[in-house]
Amino acid sequence: MRVITSVAAVQEAALGWRRKGVRVAFVPTMGYLHAGHISLVKRGRRLVGAQGLVIVSIFVNPAQFSPTEDLARYPRDLARDKKLCRAAGTDVLFVPSEKQMYPHGFSTYVVEDKLSQGMEGASRPTHFRGVATVVLKLFNLVLPEVAVFGAKDFQQAALLRRMARDLNVPVKIVLAPTVRERDGLAMSSRNKYLEGALRTQAVVLSEALAKARQAISNGHAVSATDLQRELKHFIEQQPAARVDYIEFFHPDTLEKVEQVGRDAHMALAVFIGNTRLIDNAPLRGGKI
């Protein structure tokens, strides 16, 4: 596995791969990798085959954190991440510094004005500007044919697909299924913050998704407002839980629905103690 830390070096390598016709799959991450990330690496390998290249980036992007968020304490373990990437068959690991990605005088950002407005965009107003900017930069550096993202960040993937379409970026964005712990908790680097009773209470996110599916299992639509109220009460029965948002929306447009049926998608963000977790799922289905 080759490790590259320079923006210039990775772009030079990518231009070489393109000239040779090498297929490139790209998995952008913020590190502190877990089985969910590794599933994306393996999906990338299946997409480009043994003759292609799988590139993983690790960069904790300051532009997507607000001043009140956990940038400084975001978990990091590069030595462990390297071992995991190598074992998963990663060909190139790109690990740039903040100075490499945002040199002195940097002042250009990417803003998407529609899909970014609700849910995570409403709760974290500058978040998607930072995400879109860094991902576009990474696409321009790595020049992938395909990029793989996890379904846990459903809104992010929708926004990045829109960005790629609107800005004519020649990359196919693939969404891979959310990987969960045995008890249903969606895998996340932030799960590291959960200890003892907090870890036990965190399962309430996936339980709320399952409860929403059950509410419409008879095929009849229900009021979004009523279901939100019911789920908020259910979640906040956990002592450390505080709901940030619960939304029901059309999975293609992200537009909110007033009546929740099996064609709707649900997303939620919940604080468990000081740790903010997100999850989502389509409401057509069985077990989360």
C-alpha positions as CSV (number, residue, x, y, z in Angstrom):
1,M,0.0,0.0,0.0
2,R,1.4,3.4,-1.0
3,V,0.9,6.3,1.4
4,I,0.8,9.8,-0.2
5,T,0.7,13.0,1.9
6,S,1.2,15.6,-0.8
7,V,-1.6,17.1,-2.9
8,A,0.7,17.6,-5.9
9,A,2.0,14.0,-5.6
10,V,-1.5,12.4,-5.5
11,Q,-2.7,14.5,-8.5
12,E,0.3,13.6,-10.5
13,A,-0.2,9.9,-9.8
14,A,-3.9,10.2,-10.6
15,L,-3.2,11.8,-14.0
16,G,-0.8,8.9,-14.7
17,W,-3.5,6.3,-13.8
18,R,-5.9,8.1,-16.1
19,R,-3.5,8.1,-19.0
20,K,-3.0,4.4,-18.5
21,G,-6.7,3.7,-18.4
22,V,-6.6,2.4,-14.8
23,R,-10.0,2.3,-13.1
24,V,-10.0,4.1,-9.8
25,A,-12.5,3.6,-6.9
26,F,-12.3,6.2,-4.1
27,V,-13.4,6.1,-0.5
28,P,-13.0,9.4,1.3
29,T,-13.0,9.2,5.1
30,M,-12.1,11.2,8.2
31,G,-10.3,8.2,9.7
32,Y,-10.8,6.2,12.9
33,L,-11.9,3.5,10.6
34,H,-14.4,0.7,11.5
35,A,-16.1,-2.1,9.7
36,G,-18.4,0.2,7.9
37,H,-15.5,2.0,6.3
38,I,-13.9,-1.3,5.4
39,S,-17.1,-2.4,3.7
40,L,-16.8,0.6,1.4
41,V,-13.2,-0.3,0.5
42,K,-14.4,-3.8,-0.4
43,R,-17.3,-2.4,-2.4
44,G,-14.8,-0.2,-4.3
45,R,-12.6,-3.3,-5.1
46,R,-15.6,-5.1,-6.5
47,L,-16.5,-2.1,-8.7
48,V,-13.0,-1.7,-10.3
49,G,-11.7,-5.3,-10.1
50,A,-8.3,-6.7,-9.4
51,Q,-6.7,-4.5,-12.1
52,G,-8.2,-1.3,-10.8
53,L,-7.0,0.8,-7.9
54,V,-8.8,1.5,-4.6
55,I,-7.8,4.8,-3.0
56,V,-8.8,5.8,0.5
57,S,-8.3,9.3,1.9
58,I,-8.1,10.2,5.6
59,F,-8.6,13.8,6.4
60,V,-10.5,15.3,9.4
61,N,-12.0,18.3,7.5
62,P,-12.1,21.4,9.6
63,A,-14.4,23.2,7.2
64,Q,-17.3,20.9,8.0
65,F,-17.1,21.5,11.8
66,S,-18.6,24.6,13.5
67,P,-16.7,26.3,16.3
68,T,-19.0,24.6,18.8
69,E,-18.4,21.0,17.5
70,D,-15.9,18.3,18.3
71,L,-13.1,18.9,15.8
72,A,-10.3,18.9,18.4
73,R,-11.6,15.7,20.1
74,Y,-12.6,13.9,16.9
75,P,-11.0,10.4,17.3
76,R,-7.8,9.8,15.4
77,D,-5.5,6.7,15.2
78,L,-3.6,6.8,11.9
79,A,-1.4,3.8,12.7
80,R,-4.4,1.6,13.3
81,D,-6.1,3.1,10.2
82,K,-3.1,2.2,8.0
83,K,-3.2,-1.4,9.2
84,L,-6.9,-1.7,8.5
85,C,-6.6,-0.2,5.0
86,R,-3.7,-2.5,4.2
87,A,-5.5,-5.6,5.4
88,A,-8.6,-4.6,3.3
89,G,-6.6,-4.3,0.1
90,T,-6.3,-0.6,-0.2
91,D,-3.8,0.3,-3.0
92,V,-3.2,4.0,-2.1
93,L,-3.8,5.9,1.2
94,F,-3.9,9.6,0.8
95,V,-3.4,11.5,4.1
96,P,-3.0,15.2,3.5
97,S,-2.5,17.9,6.1
98,E,-4.8,20.8,6.7
99,K,-2.1,23.1,5.2
100,Q,-2.1,20.9,2.0
101,M,-5.8,21.0,1.6
102,Y,-6.4,24.6,2.7
103,P,-3.3,26.6,1.9
104,H,-2.9,30.2,3.2
105,G,-5.3,32.5,1.5
106,F,-7.9,29.8,0.7
107,S,-11.3,31.4,0.1
108,T,-13.3,29.3,-2.4
109,Y,-16.2,27.1,-1.2
110,V,-18.9,25.0,-2.8
111,V,-22.5,25.7,-1.8
112,E,-25.5,23.6,-2.7
113,D,-28.7,25.5,-2.2
114,K,-31.5,23.0,-2.1
115,L,-30.7,19.5,-0.7
116,S,-28.5,21.0,2.0
117,Q,-31.3,23.1,3.6
118,G,-33.0,20.6,6.0
119,M,-32.0,18.1,8.6
120,E,-28.2,18.2,8.9
121,G,-28.0,21.5,7.0
122,A,-30.5,23.1,9.4
123,S,-28.8,21.8,12.5
124,R,-25.3,22.4,11.3
125,P,-25.5,25.4,8.9
126,T,-21.9,25.4,7.5
127,H,-21.5,21.7,7.5
128,F,-22.4,20.9,3.9
129,R,-20.4,23.8,2.6
130,G,-17.4,22.2,4.1
131,V,-18.3,18.7,2.9
132,A,-19.0,19.7,-0.7
133,T,-15.8,21.8,-0.8
134,V,-13.5,19.1,0.5
135,V,-15.1,16.3,-1.6
136,L,-14.8,18.3,-4.8
137,K,-11.2,19.0,-4.0
138,L,-10.6,15.3,-3.4
139,F,-12.3,14.3,-6.6
140,N,-10.1,16.8,-8.5
141,L,-7.0,15.3,-6.9
142,V,-7.8,11.6,-7.1
143,L,-9.8,11.6,-10.4
144,P,-11.9,8.6,-9.5
145,E,-14.2,6.8,-11.9
146,V,-16.4,5.8,-8.9
147,A,-16.6,7.0,-5.3
148,V,-18.2,5.0,-2.5
149,F,-20.1,6.5,0.4
150,G,-22.1,4.9,3.3
151,A,-25.9,5.1,3.4
152,K,-25.7,6.3,7.1
153,D,-24.9,9.8,5.6
154,F,-27.9,9.7,3.3
155,Q,-28.4,13.4,2.9
156,Q,-24.7,13.9,2.3
157,A,-24.7,11.4,-0.5
158,A,-27.7,13.0,-2.1
159,L,-26.0,16.4,-2.0
160,L,-22.8,15.0,-3.5
161,R,-24.6,13.4,-6.3
162,R,-26.3,16.7,-7.0
163,M,-23.0,18.5,-6.9
164,A,-21.4,16.0,-9.3
165,R,-24.3,16.4,-11.7
166,D,-24.6,20.2,-11.5
167,L,-20.8,20.8,-11.8
168,N,-20.2,18.1,-14.4
169,V,-17.8,16.0,-12.3
170,P,-17.2,12.7,-14.1
171,V,-17.6,10.4,-11.2
172,K,-20.3,7.8,-10.3
173,I,-21.3,8.0,-6.7
174,V,-22.3,4.7,-5.2
175,L,-24.2,4.3,-1.9
176,A,-23.3,1.3,0.2
177,P,-25.6,-0.1,3.0
178,T,-25.2,1.1,6.6
179,V,-23.2,-1.4,8.6
180,R,-24.6,-2.0,12.1
181,E,-23.5,-3.5,15.4
182,R,-25.3,-6.6,16.5
183,D,-27.7,-4.6,18.5
184,G,-28.6,-2.3,15.6
185,L,-26.5,0.7,16.4
186,A,-25.1,2.2,13.1
187,M,-21.4,2.1,13.1
188,S,-19.7,5.5,13.5
189,S,-16.4,6.8,14.6
190,R,-18.2,8.8,17.3
191,N,-19.4,5.6,18.9
192,K,-16.1,5.7,20.7
193,Y,-17.5,8.4,22.9
194,L,-20.2,6.1,24.2
195,E,-19.5,4.2,27.4
196,G,-21.5,2.1,29.8
197,A,-25.2,3.2,29.9
198,L,-24.7,5.7,27.1
199,R,-23.8,2.9,24.7
200,T,-26.8,1.0,25.8
201,Q,-29.1,4.0,25.3
202,A,-27.7,4.7,21.8
203,V,-29.6,1.7,20.4
204,V,-32.8,3.9,20.7
205,L,-32.0,5.4,17.3
206,S,-32.4,2.1,15.4
207,E,-35.3,1.2,17.6
208,A,-37.1,4.4,16.6
209,L,-36.5,3.5,12.9
210,A,-38.0,0.1,13.6
211,K,-40.9,1.6,15.5
212,A,-41.7,3.9,12.5
213,R,-41.7,1.0,10.1
214,Q,-44.1,-0.8,12.5
215,A,-46.4,2.2,12.6
216,I,-47.1,2.0,8.8
217,S,-46.8,-1.8,8.5
218,N,-50.5,-2.1,7.8
219,G,-50.1,-0.1,4.6
220,H,-52.0,3.0,5.9
221,A,-50.2,6.3,5.9
222,V,-49.9,8.2,9.2
223,S,-49.5,11.9,10.0
224,A,-45.8,12.9,10.0
225,T,-46.4,15.3,12.9
226,D,-48.1,12.7,15.0
227,L,-45.4,10.1,14.3
228,Q,-42.6,12.6,15.1
229,R,-44.2,13.4,18.4
230,E,-44.6,9.7,19.3
231,L,-41.0,8.9,18.4
232,K,-39.6,11.9,20.2
233,H,-41.4,10.7,23.4
234,F,-40.1,7.2,22.8
235,I,-36.5,8.3,22.3
236,E,-36.4,10.7,25.2
237,Q,-37.5,8.1,27.7
238,Q,-33.8,7.3,27.6
239,P,-32.3,9.5,30.4
240,A,-29.4,10.7,28.3
241,A,-31.2,11.1,25.0
242,R,-32.3,14.4,23.4
243,V,-33.8,14.6,19.9
244,D,-32.3,17.1,17.5
245,Y,-34.6,16.2,14.6
246,I,-36.8,13.5,13.2
247,E,-37.8,13.9,9.5
248,F,-39.8,11.9,7.0
249,F,-39.1,12.7,3.4
250,H,-39.1,11.5,-0.2
251,P,-35.8,9.7,-0.8
252,D,-35.2,11.2,-4.3
253,T,-35.9,14.9,-3.6
254,L,-35.5,15.0,0.3
255,E,-38.7,17.0,0.4
256,K,-40.7,16.5,3.6
257,V,-43.9,14.4,3.5
258,E,-46.9,15.3,5.6
259,Q,-48.3,11.8,5.4
260,V,-45.8,8.9,6.1
261,G,-46.2,5.8,4.0
262,R,-44.0,3.0,2.9
263,D,-42.4,5.0,0.2
264,A,-41.0,7.5,2.7
265,H,-37.5,7.7,4.2
266,M,-36.8,8.6,7.8
267,A,-33.7,10.3,9.2
268,L,-33.0,11.4,12.8
269,A,-30.3,13.0,14.9
270,V,-30.1,12.4,18.6
271,F,-27.8,13.5,21.3
272,I,-26.8,10.7,23.7
273,G,-25.2,12.7,26.4
274,N,-22.8,15.0,24.6
275,T,-22.5,12.7,21.5
276,R,-24.6,13.5,18.5
277,L,-25.6,10.4,16.5
278,I,-27.4,10.2,13.2
279,D,-29.2,7.3,11.4
280,N,-31.8,6.8,8.6
281,A,-33.6,4.1,6.8
282,P,-36.3,3.6,4.2
283,L,-39.6,2.8,5.8
284,R,-40.4,0.0,3.4
285,G,-38.8,-3.1,4.9
286,G,-38.6,-5.3,7.9
287,K,-35.9,-5.5,10.5
288,I,-33.4,-2.6,10.7
